[in-house]
């Protein structure tokens, strides 16, 4: 079961769902939320959270798709629209994948 806050923006909801899917894919134990009477107690494993943060962001904005969109000249704002993510997520993925730096090493093809 994935719990998310439906009062958040759609982009944030998608990000939260991808993060939780990452926990499932990584087979992290499902004990991060324990319901006890009327209070919810959250338990965090820092290593699992970092792994889910990384994979969740990758699921939401995949490297190859991001690479192709940046190479085609799309803005960060347009990339966020295409993937349904926040502008902050698109910026994060551009930074963490170093896509702009990678593209700067490509030499333009000569025009004849």
N, C-alpha and C positions, 0 to 999 in steps of 0.2 A: 504494500500500500504506500502510495506517495501522497504526502500532505503538502499543500502549498496554500499561500494566501491569495485568494481570488480577488482581493481588493487592490493588489499590486497591478502595475501595468502588464499588458500582455507580454512584452519583452522580458520583464522580470519573472513572470510566471514561467515562461519557456526556459529561462536560465535556471530557475529553481528545479524544474522538472528534469532538465538535462543533468544537473548536478546529482539529483537523487538517482537517476538512471545509471550514472557513473558508479555510484555506490553499489548498485545491483550488479552491473557488469563486472566490477572488481571483486564481487563476492564478499563485500564487507559485512560483518555481522549486523543484523537488523535490530540492534539494541540501542540505537541512538535516541529513541523516544520511548520512554516508559510511562505509561499512564498509571497513576496511583491515586485512587479516589478522585478528587476534583482537580488535582494539580498535575501538570505535565513536567517531568524532569528530563532534561536533555543531557546526554552524555556525549562527549566529543573525544575522538581519537585524532590528534593533530595530523598524524601521518595519513590517515584515511581521508581527512578533510582536504588536505593538499592534493592528494591523488584525485579525489572527486572534483575538485576545483579545476584541475588541469584537464581531465578527461571530459568533464561536462562542457567546458568552454570549447574543446575540440569537437565535440559532438554538435554543438550549436553553430560554430563557425569553422568548418573544416579547412585545413591548410591548403589543399589543392584548389578548392573553390575560391578561397580568399586570394591566393596567388594569381589565379586567372582574372579575377575581378580587378585587382590592383593593376595588373599588367595591362588590362584593357582601359585603364584610366578612370575607373569609378571612384567617386569620393567615399570617404568614410561614412558619410550620412547615407549615401545610396547603398553601400554594402550593408549597413544596419537595416535599411528597409528590405533589401533582398532576403536577408536571413531572419528578419523579424526579431533582431536583437537590439539592445540599447546601443547608443553611440559609444558609451563607455566600454561595452564589450567588444565592439568592432575595433576601437583604439587599442584595447588590451591585446586582442589577437594580433593586430598588426605589429605591435611592439614585441610580444613574446615570440612570434614566429620570425621576426626580423625580415618580413617579406619585402619591405622597401629597400633594405640593404641588399638583400639577395638580388632584387631586380636591378639595382644600380650596377652590378657586376656584368650584366648582359650587354654585350657590345651591339650597337645597332647594325643591322644588315646594310651593306653598301647599296646605294641606289644607282642603277645603270640606266 
